[in-house]
Amino acid sequence: MPFDKRLIVVAVILLGVAFTVPPLFRGAMIALAIVAAVLAALPQGTRGLVFATMVGLATGVASINLFAIGIFQGPITKEFGWSQTQYAVVTLVGTIVTVISSLYIGRLFDRQGVRRWALLGIVLFALALISLYWLTPNPLHFYAVFALMPLIGAGTSSVAYSRVIAAWFDRRRGQAFGAALAGIGIGGAVLSSVSQYLISTVGWRGAYVGLGVLTLVLTLPIVFWKLRDSPSDVGLGLDGDVPQGRAAAVGQAGTDAASSGPAMVVERFGYDARESRRQWRFWQMFIAFLLLSFGIGGVLIPLVPILRARGITPEQAAAVQGALGLALIVGRAFAGFLMDRFFAPLVAAAILVFPLIGVTLLALDATGTTALIAAVCIGLAAGAELDVIAVLITRYFGNFAYGENYGWQYAAWTFGSGTAVIVTNSVFDSLGTHTPALWVYVGMFVLSGLMLLRLGRYPELPRATG
């Protein structure tokens, strides 16, 4: 499939514009350029669908909890007099609710589809953000809202949107996963800039309203217009292929082509959720991702404090954090491309070399350019590994119960990445240095890589239509 030259031109223009805008928005423009470049490589009939998942994830619960929440910490704690610990508890609350709910919401999406829940989740999630305009000084109010968000906004999560990608793609599944899941990193680049701008102009309360309104006026129409649970809903086959004898109908009617004849049957394959969990590969994968996410989360989230403890200035630390964010987008966008062409566990193990190098450099007190290299290495791996989870699930267990299987593996990832920061901070509080924890994370990367390599060749999956 040739690249779409129009989107390549758009990517080049956005990249050029990135160096003319204020530094606050530079990362966001580069992120949008990457979006255009990634979409250009996908089949034409699938670009709208992938773009919708990108936008949904960029403005969904994962992006808000990972990126925007840190931007709001300063003004909220200043107004209410909360300690940093009181504010940080909200991350732990969100992690616990996400881990528990991830075990069940995938089953719902497998049975009922994603589209209706995505649309409902966008509306409810946006209203929850707007409600923070009336946030009171009681921390329990803050915790309650962020505990509710993963539940009412479940349709905006990667569990939901990756379920759609699994149903739409086969040969180009890894590439599509990478493009779609890059939305979280893109959300980090864009939401960080937008949130900071809104806070500086209308205050943090108005900024929450602005984010909610943005979700309603931007994300909701795009998802309503382009998101469909199956390519058969728009008269297409897997990977956007046009069925023989219906190319003319698709060309004339676009997304209404499904009305020109009987709906296609898209093949579902693999094991159901119970059969998947009976296999040793499922739990080996679970432990491998738990170890990996613990190591990544233990460095990614507290990266700025780790750098500051090594004498790096706040400005330098912010620049390193920005480089990590862009590396995360690149890693997520292109890891899937590699897994479509090479054995996925081997690609995953190769990717783990990057955080191993990055965290080793930090453990050796990296500063300056070395710290920048370390951050880029960590960002590449952090971006890639959610793609690895998605691809490995479909290759070893199929798409029959993809949502539920992904929910379990995503729960392992969320628990590890969400709790590791507590360990990192506790080690520093006790010993006055992060170094012992960093060396433990290096060992976790090695062990995780070995476990992924021992998954073995892809199995012959049972197939059924439906």
Number of C-alpha atoms within 10 A of each C-alpha: 8 9 15 16 12 11 18 19 15 18 24 16 13 20 19 14 14 20 14 10 12 9 11 15 21 20 25 23 23 23 27 21 23 25 23 20 22 26 25 22 20 22 18 17 19 21 19 18 23 28 22 24 33 27 24 33 29 28 29 30 28 25 25 22 18 16 21 23 18 15 17 20 16 14 15 17 15 10 9 12 11 16 11 11 8 13 20 15 14 20 18 19 17 24 23 17 18 27 22 16 17 26 19 15 22 26 19 14 26 19 11 12 19 26 22 15 19 27 21 16 24 26 20 20 27 26 18 20 22 20 15 19 16 9 14 11 14 10 15 12 14 16 19 13 19 22 20 17 25 27 22 20 23 30 29 32 26 27 26 27 28 26 26 27 27 26 23 25 21 19 11 19 25 29 27 34 31 33 32 30 30 32 31 31 31 30 29 29 28 25 24 23 19 20 23 18 16 18 18 13 11 13 17 23 20 18 24 25 21 21 21 23 17 14 23 20 10 13 24 21 14 18 22 14 13 18 24 21 21 24 29 21 18 22 28 26 22 21 21 21 16 18 14 7 8 15 14 12 18 21 12 10 14 13 18 14 21 20 14 12 10 9 15 17 15 18 14 17 20 23 21 16 18 11 12 21 15 10 11 11 19 21 15 16 21 19 19 24 29 23 24 30 30 26 31 29 26 24 27 23 19 15 20 20 16 24 24 14 15 16 14 18 14 13 9 19 22 15 14 22 21 20 18 26 27 24 23 27 30 25 26 31 30 22 27 29 20 15 23 18 13 11 14 24 23 17 20 24 18 13 22 24 17 22 27 24 17 24 28 18 19 24 19 11 17 19 19 14 11 14 22 20 21 23 29 26 26 29 29 26 27 29 27 27 25 24 30 23 21 28 26 23 23 24 18 20 28 24 26 24 26 29 32 27 32 29 25 25 26 25 25 25 26 22 21 23 25 25 18 23 22 16 14 24 19 15 17 17 11 9 11 11 18 25 20 13 20 24 17 12 28 22 14 21 26 18 15 23 22 15 19 22 17 13 17 11 12 14 11 12 15 12 14 11 9 10
